[in-house]
C-alpha cells in the first residue's frame, strides 16, 4: 500500500464518521522489536463525532474496528480508541 498507515487510518475514519476532530498518534516506536506485532503499528485514535451519540463505549469501539476493516489484520497491531461525542469532549 502506498499511503502511510496514518493516512489509511485517517481516510477510513473520516469516511465512516465525518469527525469534528480526529487525532491519530503513532506509538509504534515504543514497541519496536516486539515479535507479536508482525509488522503492524501501534496507534492511539482520538475521535469526536456525532456518530457516537447514544452508543456505549463497546459499541463505539466496534464501530471504529468495523471502519478499519482489513487494516486491523496487517497494518495495525494495536489500537487505543478514545471515541466521544461533541458534548463529551
Secondary structure as GFF3:
##gff-version 3
##sequence-region A 1 89
A	DSSP	alpha_helix	5	17	.	.	.	ID=ss1
A	DSSP	beta_strand	21	26	.	.	.	ID=ss2
A	DSSP	three_ten_helix	28	31	.	.	.	ID=ss3
A	DSSP	three_ten_helix	35	37	.	.	.	ID=ss4
A	DSSP	beta_strand	41	48	.	.	.	ID=ss5
A	DSSP	three_ten_helix	50	52	.	.	.	ID=ss6
A	DSSP	alpha_helix	57	68	.	.	.	ID=ss7
A	DSSP	alpha_helix	71	74	.	.	.	ID=ss8
A	DSSP	beta_strand	76	84	.	.	.	ID=ss9
###
